Amino acid sequence: MMELKMIILGLILLLIGLLVGMGLLTTIGGILILVGAILWVLGATGRAVGGRKHFF
C-alpha cells in the first residue's frame, strides 16, 4: 500500500513539475515513481523489503 502512495505522489509531483516548469519537482517525482515501482515489484515477489515481509 505504501508503494502505491509513493507512485501516486510521484505522478502528482511530476505533473506539477512539468506544468510549472520546475525541474526539481520533475526529478523528485520521477525518483519517487521509480522507487515506488521497485518496492512494489519486490513486495509482489515476496521478498522482504526494509526487514519486513508485510507492510501494515
VMD Tcl script that draws the C-alpha trace (Angstrom):
set ca {
  {0.00 0.00 0.00}
  {2.87 2.35 0.78}
  {4.34 1.73 -2.66}
  {1.14 2.84 -4.34}
  {1.14 6.07 -2.33}
  {4.71 6.76 -3.42}
  {3.81 6.20 -7.07}
  {0.76 8.47 -6.86}
  {2.73 11.22 -5.08}
  {5.47 10.86 -7.70}
  {2.95 11.24 -10.52}
  {1.45 14.34 -8.91}
  {4.86 15.94 -8.41}
  {5.92 15.00 -11.93}
  {2.83 16.58 -13.48}
  {3.12 19.73 -11.37}
  {6.80 19.99 -12.24}
  {6.08 19.66 -15.95}
  {3.19 22.14 -15.89}
  {5.02 24.77 -13.85}
  {8.40 24.16 -15.43}
  {10.29 23.28 -12.25}
  {12.98 20.73 -12.97}
  {13.44 19.87 -9.30}
  {9.82 18.74 -8.86}
  {10.02 16.73 -12.06}
  {13.19 15.00 -10.87}
  {11.80 14.22 -7.40}
  {8.56 12.93 -8.95}
  {10.46 10.65 -11.31}
  {12.59 9.29 -8.48}
  {9.51 8.60 -6.33}
  {7.82 6.77 -9.20}
  {10.94 4.66 -9.79}
  {11.47 3.79 -6.11}
  {7.77 3.04 -5.60}
  {7.73 0.74 -8.63}
  {10.84 -1.13 -7.43}
  {9.37 -1.60 -3.95}
  {6.08 -2.74 -5.46}
  {7.81 -5.37 -7.60}
  {9.94 -6.58 -4.70}
  {6.91 -6.80 -2.44}
  {4.93 -8.68 -5.08}
  {7.66 -11.31 -5.41}
  {7.53 -11.99 -1.67}
  {10.92 -10.52 -0.84}
  {11.37 -8.81 2.50}
  {11.55 -5.05 1.97}
  {13.09 -2.99 4.76}
  {13.40 -6.01 7.03}
  {9.68 -6.82 6.84}
  {7.69 -9.14 4.64}
  {4.44 -7.22 5.08}
  {3.62 -3.55 5.36}
  {0.79 -2.63 7.67}
}
mol new
graphics top color blue
foreach p $ca { graphics top sphere $p radius 0.5 }
foreach p [lrange $ca 0 end-1] q [lrange $ca 1 end] { graphics top cylinder $p $q radius 0.2 }
display resetview
